[in-house]
């Protein structure tokens, strides 16, 4: 039996890949890790009715499976960034995959709602930390093609946001919701193995300090981006967390057809991710305005026309297309606003996104339980249109700014 030791043949002593193939394999392992984490984060959305029925809880209570890890991820993003210090990022990434495995096993075999939520909280630590550490290692693994490496990792994040729900719904319908989480645990093992063998050592010379974290707020375009992040992710998850109950209860679509629709959502989301990256690379402001407007119109169409099965089906497809472009659009905005502060900036961005995700799922659940499922769709649409006004009004002007160090807002570390 081969010894389980990481391969170093493809890397030089400094931790840089010694060949293009080795570099691509390393980046791909991180991208797949991003996909696995984010897919698992959204896995419960397509399984809410089955989970709620199995545990005897409401759909709104089941939505806490999305809310709770999101809240913890918001705190974990800056906390993990600071706590990791100068620890080799290779081991940090492997730790996130370990948490992903433990979380999914805990959820798959949970015998109570409390045990299930505890398992999901472990996921929140991994997701929050990965969004900061993982998205920043691309330029280190492929410094000669930093943009392509980072785009590939972002693609894993973006595809996870659109694939998690249909994947969970499909597996859940065929084999039960617990099997969906068991499958996710198995994927975590495979990703751990890939990163174990393909990632080089990634030592860090500069540790992020707690006092460095608020620096992103001092950049005007970054502030606009953070407000947009709050609006976009709150609107998306106030509505999308409860898309399955809406399609079943209001549109009268069978569970099997809901699964098929969510697969269509994932497919159009993949197309939207590609198109969104193309638009954001050319005009990120236009991309955000267009994405927000299309999302608002799609979500608004559900309470207006969603009682018709055909209209609801078309709406879901358009929704997926628009949301597929959202993550890469807002991430491009944030990184262009502060390109010199990848990890520090990502920590604040991730905190905002996760607070919005958790808050959206929570508030959407309250609306669903007290005002009915359509009310969550109305809330989501209003927030997306609010973002259109925000970016159209305050998003003008060049995105490229001097680095924060050049502006004298932070001190350069002593050599």
C-alpha positions as CSV (number, residue, x, y, z in Angstrom):
1,X,0.0,0.0,0.0
2,X,1.4,3.4,-1.0
3,X,2.4,5.7,1.8
4,X,0.1,8.7,2.3
5,X,2.6,11.4,2.0
6,X,2.2,14.5,-0.1
7,X,4.0,14.5,-3.4
8,X,6.7,17.0,-3.7
9,X,8.1,16.0,-7.0
10,X,6.1,18.6,-8.8
11,X,7.1,21.5,-6.6
12,X,10.3,23.5,-5.8
13,X,11.5,24.1,-2.2
14,X,9.7,27.5,-2.1
15,X,6.4,25.8,-2.6
16,X,5.9,27.0,-6.2
17,X,4.7,24.4,-8.7
18,X,7.7,23.3,-10.9
19,X,5.5,22.7,-14.0
20,X,2.4,24.2,-15.6
21,X,0.5,20.9,-15.1
22,X,1.4,20.7,-11.4
23,X,0.1,24.3,-11.0
24,X,-3.1,23.6,-12.8
25,X,-3.8,20.5,-10.7
26,X,-3.1,22.5,-7.5
27,X,-5.5,25.3,-8.6
28,X,-8.1,22.8,-9.7
29,X,-8.0,21.0,-6.3
30,X,-8.7,24.4,-4.6
31,X,-11.5,25.2,-7.1
32,X,-13.1,21.8,-6.5
33,X,-12.8,22.4,-2.7
34,X,-14.6,25.7,-3.2
35,X,-17.3,23.9,-5.2
36,X,-17.7,21.2,-2.5
37,X,-18.0,23.7,0.4
38,X,-20.4,26.1,-1.3
39,X,-22.5,23.3,-2.7
40,X,-22.9,21.8,0.8
41,X,-23.8,25.2,2.2
42,X,-26.8,25.4,-0.1
43,X,-27.6,21.7,-0.1
44,X,-30.6,22.0,2.4
45,X,-32.5,24.5,0.2
46,X,-33.8,21.8,-2.2
47,X,-34.3,19.4,0.7
48,X,-36.3,21.7,3.1
49,X,-39.7,20.0,2.7
50,X,-38.3,16.5,3.2
51,X,-36.2,17.6,6.2
52,X,-39.1,19.5,7.8
53,X,-41.4,16.5,7.4
54,X,-38.9,14.0,8.7
55,X,-38.1,16.1,11.8
56,X,-41.5,17.5,12.4
57,X,-40.6,21.2,12.0
58,X,-41.8,24.0,9.8
59,X,-40.2,25.1,6.5
60,X,-39.1,28.3,8.2
61,X,-37.4,26.4,11.0
62,X,-35.7,24.1,8.5
63,X,-34.3,27.2,6.9
64,X,-32.1,27.6,9.9
65,X,-29.9,25.0,8.3
66,X,-28.9,27.8,5.9
67,X,-29.1,30.7,8.4
68,X,-27.0,29.2,11.2
69,X,-23.8,28.3,9.2
70,X,-24.1,31.7,7.4
71,X,-24.0,33.5,10.8
72,X,-21.0,31.6,12.0
73,X,-19.3,32.0,8.6
74,X,-19.6,35.7,9.0
75,X,-17.6,35.6,12.2
76,X,-15.3,32.8,11.0
77,X,-14.1,34.7,8.0
78,X,-12.1,37.4,9.9
79,X,-11.5,35.2,12.9
80,X,-9.9,32.4,10.8
81,X,-7.9,34.9,8.8
82,X,-6.4,36.3,12.0
83,X,-6.1,33.0,13.8
84,X,-4.3,31.3,10.9
85,X,-1.5,33.9,11.2
86,X,1.5,32.6,9.3
87,X,0.4,29.0,9.2
88,X,1.0,27.3,5.9
89,X,-2.1,27.8,3.9
90,X,-1.9,24.2,2.6
91,X,-2.7,22.9,6.0
92,X,-5.4,25.4,6.6
93,X,-7.2,24.3,3.4
94,X,-6.9,20.7,4.4
95,X,-8.5,21.6,7.7
96,X,-11.5,23.1,5.9
97,X,-12.0,19.8,4.0
98,X,-11.8,17.9,7.3
99,X,-14.5,20.2,8.8
100,X,-16.7,19.7,5.7
101,X,-16.5,15.9,6.1
102,X,-17.3,16.0,9.9
103,X,-20.2,18.4,9.3
104,X,-21.9,16.3,6.6
105,X,-21.5,13.1,8.6
106,X,-23.0,14.8,11.7
107,X,-26.0,16.0,9.6
108,X,-26.5,12.7,7.8
109,X,-26.8,10.8,11.1
110,X,-28.4,13.5,13.2
111,X,-31.3,12.1,15.3
112,X,-32.6,15.6,16.4
113,X,-32.9,19.1,15.0
114,X,-30.4,20.3,17.5
115,X,-27.8,17.8,16.4
116,X,-28.4,18.7,12.8
117,X,-27.8,22.4,13.5
118,X,-24.6,21.6,15.4
119,X,-23.3,19.8,12.3
120,X,-24.2,22.7,10.1
121,X,-22.4,25.1,12.4
122,X,-19.1,23.2,11.8
123,X,-19.7,23.9,8.1
124,X,-20.0,27.6,8.8
125,X,-16.4,27.7,10.1
126,X,-15.1,26.0,7.0
127,X,-17.1,28.1,4.5
128,X,-16.2,31.4,6.1
129,X,-12.5,30.5,6.3
130,X,-12.3,29.1,2.8
131,X,-13.8,32.1,1.2
132,X,-11.0,34.2,2.6
133,X,-8.0,31.8,2.4
134,X,-9.0,29.8,-0.6
135,X,-9.7,32.5,-3.1
136,X,-6.4,34.3,-2.4
137,X,-4.1,31.3,-3.1
138,X,-4.6,31.3,-6.9
139,X,-2.0,34.0,-7.7
140,X,0.5,32.2,-5.4
141,X,0.0,28.9,-7.2
142,X,0.1,30.4,-10.7
143,X,1.8,33.9,-10.5
144,X,2.3,33.9,-14.3
145,X,-1.5,33.5,-14.8
146,X,-2.9,34.9,-11.6
147,X,-6.2,36.1,-13.2
148,X,-7.0,32.7,-14.8
149,X,-6.2,30.9,-11.5
150,X,-8.3,33.2,-9.5
151,X,-11.2,33.0,-12.0
152,X,-11.1,29.2,-11.8
153,X,-11.4,29.2,-8.0
154,X,-14.2,31.8,-8.3
155,X,-15.9,29.5,-10.8
156,X,-15.9,26.8,-8.1
157,X,-17.6,29.2,-5.7
158,X,-20.1,30.5,-8.2
159,X,-21.0,27.0,-9.5
160,X,-21.5,25.8,-6.0
161,X,-24.1,28.5,-5.4
162,X,-26.1,27.3,-8.3
163,X,-25.4,23.5,-8.1
164,X,-26.0,22.9,-4.4
165,X,-29.8,23.1,-4.6
166,X,-30.5,21.0,-7.7
167,X,-27.9,18.4,-6.6
168,X,-29.4,18.1,-3.2
169,X,-32.9,18.0,-4.6
170,X,-32.1,15.2,-7.1
171,X,-30.2,13.0,-4.7
172,X,-32.7,13.6,-2.0
173,X,-35.6,12.6,-4.2
174,X,-33.9,9.4,-5.4
175,X,-32.3,8.2,-2.2
176,X,-33.4,10.5,0.7
177,X,-32.1,13.7,2.2
178,X,-29.7,12.0,4.5
179,X,-28.0,10.2,1.5
180,X,-27.4,13.7,0.0
181,X,-25.3,14.6,3.0
182,X,-23.5,11.3,3.0
183,X,-22.6,11.8,-0.6
184,X,-21.3,15.3,0.3
185,X,-19.1,13.7,3.0
186,X,-17.7,11.3,0.4
187,X,-16.8,14.2,-1.9
188,X,-15.0,15.9,1.0
189,X,-12.8,12.9,1.3
190,X,-11.9,13.0,-2.4
191,X,-11.2,16.7,-2.3
192,X,-9.0,16.2,0.8
193,X,-7.0,13.6,-1.1
194,X,-6.6,15.8,-4.1
195,X,-5.4,18.7,-2.1
196,X,-3.1,16.5,0.0
197,X,-1.2,15.3,-3.1
198,X,-1.4,18.3,-5.4
199,X,-1.1,21.4,-3.2
200,X,2.5,22.6,-2.5
201,X,3.5,24.2,0.8
202,X,2.1,27.7,1.0
203,X,3.9,29.5,3.8
204,X,2.8,33.1,4.6
205,X,5.2,35.8,5.4
206,X,2.7,38.3,6.5
207,X,0.0,37.6,9.1
208,X,-3.3,39.5,9.1
209,X,-3.9,41.4,12.3
210,X,-7.3,42.3,13.7
211,X,-6.6,46.0,13.3
212,X,-6.0,45.5,9.5
213,X,-9.6,44.2,8.9
214,X,-11.6,47.5,8.8
215,X,-9.2,49.0,6.3
216,X,-11.4,48.0,3.3
217,X,-14.2,50.2,4.6
218,X,-12.0,53.3,4.0
219,X,-12.1,52.7,0.2
220,X,-15.2,54.4,-1.3
221,X,-15.9,51.9,-4.0
222,X,-15.4,49.0,-1.6
223,X,-18.0,50.6,0.7
224,X,-20.5,50.7,-2.1
225,X,-19.6,47.1,-2.9
226,X,-20.3,46.0,0.7
227,X,-23.7,47.6,0.7
228,X,-24.5,46.0,-2.6
229,X,-23.3,42.6,-1.1
230,X,-25.8,43.0,1.8
231,X,-28.7,43.8,-0.6
232,X,-27.9,41.1,-3.1
233,X,-27.3,38.2,-0.8
234,X,-30.2,39.1,1.5
235,X,-32.6,39.4,-1.4
236,X,-31.4,36.1,-3.0
237,X,-31.7,34.0,0.1
238,X,-34.8,35.6,1.5
239,X,-36.5,34.3,-1.6
240,X,-34.4,31.3,-2.9
241,X,-34.3,29.5,0.4
242,X,-38.0,28.9,0.0
243,X,-38.3,28.3,-3.7
244,X,-39.2,24.6,-3.2
245,X,-42.2,25.3,-0.9
246,X,-43.4,27.9,-3.4
247,X,-43.2,25.7,-6.4
248,X,-44.9,22.8,-4.6
249,X,-47.6,24.8,-2.7
250,X,-48.3,27.7,-5.0
251,X,-47.4,26.5,-8.5
252,X,-48.7,23.0,-7.9
253,X,-45.6,21.4,-9.3
254,X,-44.8,17.9,-8.1
255,X,-41.7,17.2,-6.1
256,X,-40.2,15.3,-9.0
257,X,-40.7,18.2,-11.4
258,X,-39.4,20.6,-8.8
259,X,-36.2,18.6,-8.9
260,X,-36.1,18.9,-12.6
261,X,-36.7,22.6,-12.5
262,X,-33.8,23.1,-10.0
263,X,-31.6,21.2,-12.3
264,X,-32.6,23.6,-15.1
265,X,-31.8,26.4,-12.6
266,X,-28.3,25.0,-12.1
267,X,-27.7,24.6,-15.9
268,X,-28.8,28.2,-16.7
269,X,-26.7,29.3,-13.7
270,X,-23.6,27.7,-15.3
271,X,-24.3,29.7,-18.4
272,X,-24.9,32.8,-16.4
273,X,-21.6,32.3,-14.6
274,X,-19.7,32.3,-17.9
275,X,-21.6,35.3,-19.3
276,X,-21.3,37.2,-16.0
277,X,-17.6,36.8,-16.0
278,X,-17.4,38.1,-19.6
279,X,-19.5,41.1,-18.8
280,X,-17.8,41.9,-15.5
281,X,-14.3,41.8,-17.1
282,X,-15.5,44.6,-19.5
283,X,-17.9,46.7,-17.4
284,X,-18.4,45.5,-13.9
285,X,-20.9,48.3,-13.1
286,X,-23.1,47.4,-16.0
287,X,-22.8,43.7,-15.0
288,X,-24.1,44.4,-11.5
289,X,-26.9,46.6,-12.6
290,X,-28.1,44.1,-15.3
291,X,-27.8,41.1,-12.9
292,X,-29.7,42.9,-10.2
293,X,-32.5,44.1,-12.5
294,X,-32.9,40.6,-14.1
295,X,-33.0,38.9,-10.7
296,X,-35.6,41.4,-9.4
297,X,-37.8,40.9,-12.4
298,X,-37.5,37.1,-12.2
299,X,-38.3,36.9,-8.5
300,X,-41.1,39.4,-8.9
301,X,-42.7,37.2,-11.6
302,X,-43.2,34.4,-9.2
303,X,-45.8,35.9,-6.9
304,X,-47.4,37.6,-9.9
305,X,-47.5,34.7,-12.3
306,X,-46.2,31.7,-10.4
307,X,-49.5,30.0,-10.0
308,X,-49.1,29.0,-13.7
309,X,-46.8,26.1,-14.0
310,X,-45.3,27.2,-17.3
311,X,-44.7,30.8,-16.1
312,X,-43.1,29.5,-12.9
313,X,-40.8,27.2,-14.9
314,X,-39.6,30.0,-17.2
315,X,-39.1,32.2,-14.2
316,X,-36.9,29.6,-12.4
317,X,-34.7,29.3,-15.5
318,X,-34.3,33.0,-15.8
319,X,-33.6,33.3,-12.1
320,X,-30.8,30.7,-12.4
321,X,-29.3,32.5,-15.4
322,X,-29.2,35.8,-13.5
323,X,-27.9,34.5,-10.2
324,X,-25.2,32.6,-12.0
325,X,-23.6,35.9,-12.9
326,X,-24.0,37.4,-9.4
327,X,-21.1,36.0,-7.4
328,X,-18.4,36.7,-10.0
329,X,-19.8,40.2,-10.6
330,X,-19.7,41.3,-7.0
331,X,-16.4,39.6,-6.3
332,X,-14.9,41.3,-9.3
333,X,-16.2,44.7,-8.0
334,X,-14.7,44.1,-4.6
335,X,-11.3,42.9,-5.8
336,X,-11.0,45.8,-8.2
337,X,-11.8,48.3,-5.5
338,X,-8.9,47.0,-3.3
339,X,-6.6,44.8,-5.4
340,X,-3.7,44.9,-3.0
341,X,-5.7,43.5,-0.1
342,X,-6.9,40.1,-1.2
343,X,-7.1,38.2,2.1
344,X,-8.0,41.3,4.3
345,X,-10.6,42.5,1.8
346,X,-12.0,39.0,1.3
347,X,-12.5,38.7,5.1
348,X,-14.8,41.7,5.2
349,X,-16.6,40.8,2.0
350,X,-17.2,37.3,3.1
351,X,-18.5,38.5,6.5
352,X,-21.0,40.8,4.7
353,X,-22.1,38.1,2.3
354,X,-22.6,35.5,5.0
355,X,-24.5,38.0,7.3
356,X,-26.7,38.8,4.3
357,X,-27.2,35.1,3.5
358,X,-28.1,34.2,7.0
359,X,-30.2,37.3,7.5
360,X,-32.0,36.7,4.2
361,X,-32.8,33.1,5.1
362,X,-34.0,34.1,8.6
363,X,-36.1,37.0,7.6
364,X,-37.5,35.1,4.6
365,X,-38.4,32.3,7.0
366,X,-40.3,34.7,9.3
367,X,-42.2,36.1,6.3
368,X,-43.0,32.6,5.1
369,X,-44.3,31.4,8.5
370,X,-46.3,34.6,9.2
371,X,-47.3,36.0,5.8
372,X,-47.0,33.1,3.4
373,X,-44.4,31.9,0.9
374,X,-45.1,34.6,-1.7
375,X,-44.1,37.3,0.7
376,X,-40.5,36.1,0.7
377,X,-40.4,36.6,-3.1
378,X,-41.7,40.2,-2.8
379,X,-39.0,40.9,-0.2
380,X,-36.3,39.5,-2.5
381,X,-37.4,41.5,-5.5
382,X,-37.5,44.8,-3.6
383,X,-33.9,44.3,-2.4
384,X,-32.6,43.6,-5.9
385,X,-34.3,46.7,-7.3
386,X,-32.8,48.7,-4.4
387,X,-29.3,47.5,-5.5
388,X,-30.0,48.7,-9.1
389,X,-30.6,52.2,-7.7
390,X,-27.5,52.0,-5.5
391,X,-25.0,51.0,-8.3
392,X,-26.6,53.3,-10.9
393,X,-26.4,56.3,-8.6
394,X,-23.2,55.8,-6.6
395,X,-21.2,53.3,-8.7
396,X,-19.9,55.8,-11.3
397,X,-16.3,56.5,-11.7
398,X,-13.1,54.4,-12.2
399,X,-12.7,51.2,-10.3
400,X,-8.9,51.2,-10.3
401,X,-7.6,52.8,-7.1
402,X,-4.1,53.1,-5.5
403,X,-3.3,50.4,-3.1
404,X,-4.1,51.1,0.5
405,X,-0.5,51.1,1.4
406,X,0.2,53.7,-1.3
407,X,-2.5,55.9,0.1
408,X,-0.8,55.7,3.5
409,X,-3.8,54.1,5.2
410,X,-1.9,51.1,6.4
411,X,1.7,50.7,7.3
412,X,3.9,48.5,5.3
413,X,5.3,45.6,7.4
414,X,8.9,45.9,8.4
415,X,11.3,43.9,6.3
